[in-house]
Amino acid sequence: MKNRHILISQPNPNGTSSYSELSEKHGVSIDFFPFFRVESLTPKEFRAQRVNILDHTAVVFTARTAIDTFFRLCEEVRITIPETMKYFCISESIAFYLQKYIVYRKRKIFYGKGDIASMMEVIGVKHKDEKFLLALADNYKPEIPKSFEKAKLKSTRAILYRTVNSDLRQIDLKKYGMLVFYSPADIKSLQENYPDFQQEDMLFATFGPATAKALKAAKFKSTIEAPSPEAPSITKALILYFEKLTSK
């Protein structure tokens, strides 16, 4: 890789980050720029959906952003969530994030292994009688509500936030040898900002199976994918990649 200038589709971490080792050890120049931003719905927009949160006994979260917007909206519309509410999260890390808003109790917080199928297994027969509120973004994956419908579970879709593309046209993409994507929304933003974009010899790295899948669907090629057994994070995957280049 001759061009060691990398663009990360995330906000600048401001300070020491896990990317510092990559930059210092392998002479990599790193820039940060979020490819999209998240906007919470206003109380008026939320009410227009005619969703009554208190009609439900459980909330389903697939992202930390959903947790933030859910509790923010509850505060803005003056809803007090009962102690009996249960929470089902797609992964353990998202479940732990709930501690920011509630007391973490295992009897009311459940989580999968990072995918919808594993979360549905956790729900299983034991929780089949719950009334689920699906906390979603405007560009939610259809497989989420479809999984609940297929399992014949009572569920309601609630759009809590929207993703808005950043203006990437202010960036000279040609100066980068690699782009790092963290979300399918990053790839969507790239395509909508640059409809005629061609990958050519630029390298792409992705974090998460959904992002890798979206990249493939866009007919781009991924050189680095994380997580993996050897690289649980994208930074570790990048470090391993450049170590292999150095050893050649």
C-alpha positions as CSV (number, residue, x, y, z in Angstrom):
1,M,0.0,0.0,0.0
2,K,1.9,3.0,-1.3
3,N,-0.6,5.7,-0.2
4,R,-0.8,5.4,3.6
5,H,-3.4,8.1,4.1
6,I,-6.5,6.8,5.7
7,L,-10.0,8.4,6.1
8,I,-12.1,7.1,9.0
9,S,-15.8,7.6,8.7
10,Q,-16.1,8.6,12.4
11,P,-15.9,11.9,14.4
12,N,-12.4,12.8,15.6
13,P,-11.8,11.1,18.9
14,N,-9.9,14.2,20.2
15,G,-6.9,12.9,22.1
16,T,-5.1,9.6,22.3
17,S,-7.0,6.8,20.6
18,S,-6.4,3.3,19.5
19,Y,-5.4,4.7,16.1
20,S,-2.3,6.3,17.6
21,E,-0.3,3.1,17.5
22,L,-1.2,2.6,13.9
23,S,0.0,6.1,13.0
24,E,3.2,6.0,15.1
25,K,4.4,2.5,14.2
26,H,3.4,2.3,10.6
27,G,3.7,5.8,9.3
28,V,0.0,6.1,8.6
29,S,-1.7,9.5,8.2
30,I,-5.2,9.4,9.6
31,D,-8.1,11.8,9.1
32,F,-11.6,11.6,10.7
33,F,-14.8,12.8,9.1
34,P,-18.3,11.4,10.0
35,F,-20.1,10.3,6.8
36,F,-23.5,10.9,8.4
37,R,-25.1,12.4,11.6
38,V,-28.0,11.2,13.7
39,E,-31.0,13.4,14.4
40,S,-33.6,12.6,17.0
41,L,-37.2,13.0,16.0
42,T,-39.0,15.9,17.7
43,P,-41.7,15.1,20.2
44,K,-44.3,16.3,17.6
45,E,-42.9,13.9,15.0
46,F,-42.9,11.0,17.5
47,R,-46.4,11.7,18.6
48,A,-47.5,11.6,14.9
49,Q,-46.8,7.9,14.9
50,R,-49.4,7.3,17.5
51,V,-47.2,5.0,19.5
52,N,-48.0,4.7,23.2
53,I,-44.8,3.5,24.9
54,L,-46.6,2.6,28.1
55,D,-48.7,0.1,26.2
56,H,-45.6,-2.1,25.9
57,T,-43.8,-4.3,28.4
58,A,-40.4,-4.6,26.6
59,V,-38.2,-2.4,24.4
60,V,-35.9,-3.7,21.7
61,F,-32.6,-1.9,21.0
62,T,-30.1,-2.7,18.2
63,A,-27.9,0.4,18.7
64,R,-26.7,2.8,21.4
65,T,-28.2,5.7,19.5
66,A,-31.6,4.1,19.9
67,I,-31.1,4.0,23.6
68,D,-30.1,7.7,23.8
69,T,-33.0,8.8,21.7
70,F,-35.5,6.6,23.5
71,F,-34.8,8.0,26.9
72,R,-34.4,11.6,25.6
73,L,-37.8,11.4,23.9
74,C,-39.4,9.8,27.0
75,E,-38.1,12.8,29.0
76,E,-39.3,15.3,26.4
77,V,-42.8,13.8,26.2
78,R,-42.9,13.4,30.0
79,I,-43.2,9.6,30.1
80,T,-41.9,7.8,33.2
81,I,-40.7,4.3,32.3
82,P,-41.9,1.7,34.9
83,E,-39.5,-0.4,36.8
84,T,-41.1,-3.5,35.3
85,M,-40.1,-2.6,31.7
86,K,-37.8,-5.2,30.1
87,Y,-35.1,-4.5,27.6
88,F,-33.8,-6.8,24.8
89,C,-30.6,-5.8,23.1
90,I,-28.9,-7.2,20.1
91,S,-25.5,-7.4,21.9
92,E,-23.9,-7.4,25.3
93,S,-22.2,-4.1,24.7
94,I,-25.4,-2.3,23.9
95,A,-27.1,-3.9,26.9
96,F,-24.3,-2.5,29.2
97,Y,-24.9,0.9,27.7
98,L,-28.3,0.9,29.4
99,Q,-26.5,1.6,32.6
100,K,-26.3,5.2,31.5
101,Y,-30.0,5.5,32.1
102,I,-31.2,2.7,34.4
103,V,-30.0,0.4,37.2
104,Y,-28.6,-2.7,35.5
105,R,-30.5,-5.7,36.6
106,K,-30.1,-9.1,34.8
107,R,-33.7,-10.0,35.4
108,K,-35.0,-7.3,33.1
109,I,-32.1,-6.9,30.6
110,F,-31.4,-9.5,28.0
111,Y,-29.1,-9.6,25.0
112,G,-28.0,-11.6,22.0
113,K,-24.7,-12.2,20.3
114,G,-24.7,-9.3,17.9
115,D,-27.4,-10.5,15.4
116,I,-31.2,-10.6,15.2
117,A,-31.3,-14.4,15.2
118,S,-29.5,-14.7,18.6
119,M,-31.7,-12.1,20.2
120,M,-34.8,-13.9,19.0
121,E,-33.4,-17.1,20.7
122,V,-33.1,-15.1,23.9
123,I,-36.7,-14.1,23.7
124,G,-37.8,-17.6,22.9
125,V,-40.8,-19.1,24.6
126,K,-40.1,-17.6,28.0
127,H,-40.8,-14.0,26.8
128,K,-43.3,-14.7,24.0
129,D,-46.1,-12.9,25.8
130,E,-44.3,-9.5,26.1
131,K,-45.5,-6.5,24.1
132,F,-42.4,-5.4,22.3
133,L,-41.6,-1.8,21.2
134,L,-39.0,-1.8,18.4
135,A,-36.8,1.3,18.8
136,L,-35.7,2.0,15.2
137,A,-34.1,4.5,12.9
138,D,-35.8,5.7,9.7
139,N,-33.6,3.4,7.7
140,Y,-34.1,0.3,9.8
141,K,-33.4,-3.2,8.6
142,P,-36.6,-5.0,7.5
143,E,-35.4,-8.2,9.0
144,I,-35.9,-6.8,12.5
145,P,-39.7,-6.4,12.4
146,K,-40.0,-9.4,10.1
147,S,-38.3,-11.6,12.7
148,F,-40.9,-10.6,15.3
149,E,-43.8,-11.1,12.8
150,K,-42.5,-14.6,11.9
151,A,-42.3,-15.5,15.6
152,K,-45.8,-14.2,16.0
153,L,-44.8,-11.8,18.7
154,K,-46.7,-8.7,19.6
155,S,-44.6,-5.8,18.4
156,T,-44.8,-2.1,17.4
157,R,-42.4,-0.2,15.2
158,A,-41.3,3.2,16.6
159,I,-39.1,5.5,14.6
160,L,-37.0,7.4,17.0
161,Y,-34.2,9.0,14.9
162,R,-33.1,9.6,11.4
163,T,-29.7,9.5,9.7
164,V,-28.7,12.5,7.6
165,N,-25.8,12.3,5.1
166,S,-22.8,14.6,5.7
167,D,-21.6,16.7,2.8
168,L,-18.6,14.7,1.6
169,R,-18.0,16.9,-1.4
170,Q,-15.7,19.1,0.7
171,I,-13.3,16.2,1.0
172,D,-10.8,15.3,-1.6
173,L,-11.2,11.5,-1.6
174,K,-8.5,11.0,-4.2
175,K,-5.8,11.8,-1.6
176,Y,-6.7,8.7,0.4
177,G,-5.4,5.2,-0.1
178,M,-8.0,3.7,2.2
179,L,-11.5,4.4,3.5
180,V,-12.8,2.8,6.8
181,F,-16.5,2.3,7.1
182,Y,-18.3,1.5,10.4
183,S,-21.9,1.4,9.2
184,P,-24.0,0.7,6.1
185,A,-25.1,4.3,6.3
186,D,-21.5,5.3,5.6
187,I,-21.6,3.5,2.3
188,K,-25.0,5.0,1.5
189,S,-23.6,8.5,2.2
190,L,-20.6,7.9,-0.1
191,Q,-22.8,6.8,-3.0
192,E,-25.3,9.6,-2.6
193,N,-22.6,12.2,-2.4
194,Y,-20.6,10.7,-5.3
195,P,-23.1,8.8,-7.6
196,D,-20.3,8.0,-10.1
197,F,-17.7,7.0,-7.5
198,Q,-15.3,4.3,-8.7
199,Q,-13.2,2.3,-6.2
200,E,-10.3,1.7,-8.6
201,D,-7.2,1.0,-6.5
202,M,-8.5,2.5,-3.3
203,L,-8.8,0.0,-0.4
204,F,-11.8,-0.3,1.8
205,A,-12.1,-1.6,5.4
206,T,-15.3,-2.4,7.2
207,F,-16.5,-3.0,10.7
208,G,-19.4,-5.4,11.3
209,P,-21.1,-7.9,9.1
210,A,-23.9,-5.6,8.1
211,T,-21.3,-3.0,6.8
212,A,-19.4,-5.7,4.9
213,K,-22.7,-6.9,3.4
214,A,-23.7,-3.3,2.4
215,L,-20.3,-2.8,0.8
216,K,-20.6,-5.9,-1.3
217,A,-24.2,-5.0,-2.3
218,A,-22.8,-1.6,-3.5
219,K,-20.4,-3.7,-5.7
220,F,-17.3,-2.5,-3.9
221,K,-14.5,-4.8,-2.6
222,S,-13.4,-5.0,1.1
223,T,-9.8,-5.6,1.8
224,I,-10.0,-5.6,5.6
225,E,-13.0,-6.8,7.7
226,A,-13.5,-6.8,11.4
227,P,-14.4,-8.1,13.9
228,S,-12.6,-11.5,13.6
229,P,-11.0,-13.9,16.2
230,E,-7.6,-12.2,15.6
231,A,-9.0,-8.7,15.4
232,P,-12.0,-7.8,17.5
233,S,-11.7,-4.1,16.5
234,I,-11.0,-2.3,13.2
235,T,-7.9,-0.7,14.6
236,K,-6.5,-4.2,15.5
237,A,-7.4,-5.4,12.0
238,L,-5.5,-2.4,10.5
239,I,-2.5,-2.9,12.6
240,L,-2.3,-6.6,11.6
241,Y,-2.7,-5.6,8.0
242,F,0.2,-3.1,8.1
243,E,2.4,-5.5,10.1
244,K,2.0,-8.1,7.3
245,L,3.0,-5.5,4.7
246,T,6.1,-4.6,6.7
247,S,7.1,-8.2,7.1
248,K,7.1,-8.8,3.4
